Amino acid sequence: MEELDKFCMSLAINEAWKFQGLTYPNPAVGAVVTQNEHIVSVECHKKSGDPHAEVLAIKSAYLKLHKDYSKKTILSTLQTSDEIHQFLYENHDSIFHECSIYSTLEPCNHHGKTPPCSTLISKLGFKRIIFGSFDYGDTAHGGALKLKADGIDVVDSIMQKECDILLVPFLAWQKSRFIFFKYAQTLNGVVAPGKISSENSFEMVHKLRDKIDLLIIGGETVRSDRPTLDARLVDGRAPDVMILSRKDDFDKTIPLFGVKNREVFIVDSLQIPSKYRFIMVEGGPNMLEFVRDICDFFLIFIAPRVASGVALSLNTIDFDYLNSFKIGNDMAIWAKRRGL
């Protein structure tokens, strides 16, 4: 059972990493439902205000396990947490009594933007709940105690270290701020010139821009690329931009300076205003060398090709690998500096 628990938790962890940062200001969380030790569903939280990972995993499991096609059709159309919770309360038909649910984070125990997952798991009659990280928040904690009191077998701290790492951005931007560096390269380390990543990777970057408060970029990139740095691919909100440059000699007619409801400021140091909590840095080797000491995580897109051009060349940085996943034809890697 322990090996199965670790395997299922690893699936939940891997799924959660695919949406790291995209759930801001919520944490990235993954969940898995099994029945009689067979995996039924794997899901993750995708957006603040939307159903939590456990709810989506239970919804997917219901659509696979229930025999009533008409009920499954109704559930498949429901999108909000309140609707899904209410439907499952009234129509679960005891199909989860032989099921276990895994979550990278202790199920929430309060009604915020969404109803409490602990109540849903209890009312549906799951036999086991297995989670990795404890929720120490002031409002959402206590799910494990409630589930134990309701007679459900609760197993905690499975792969806790790996689950806790998932929470690093969430805990950081709650207390102060979280900064990550994003760059793309080919297999042989070329980072410029021209387009490197796939459209899927570009779309993910735009999704992240829609969530961040501030984007930091170098002055030379602005001068040469004349970018917009918005989130147009996902019809999202454009973040504020901080340009690192000793000179304010930019062409203010380029798209970057024309985005509505955006603040663009030019500085010659890394004095970031305190109002920004979720920050992405984009750039190449020079920018990476300059900001390496303030970055919490690094998001690296690797395109499966070799090319001539400017290669990544800088002083050694030792990374700890956190997770990777395929996106389009690329590989996305989350990492952190060793020792942090």
Secondary structure, DSSP 8 states (H G I E B T S, - for coil): -HHHHHHHHHHHHHHHHTTTTTTTTS---EEEEEETTEEEEEEE--STTS--HHHHHHHHHHHHH---HHHHHHHHH--SHHHHHHHHHHH-TTTTTTEEEEEEE----S-SSS--HHHHHHHHT-SEEEEEE----TTT--HHHHHHHTT-EEE--TTHHHHHHHTHHHHHHHHS-EEEEEEEEETT-EEESS--S-HHHHHHHHHHHHH-SEEEEEHHHHHHH----S-GGGT----EEEEE-S-----TTSGGGG-TT--EEEESS----TT--EEEEE--HHHHHHHGGG-SEEEEEEESS---SEE---S---EEEEEEEEETTEEEEEEEETT-
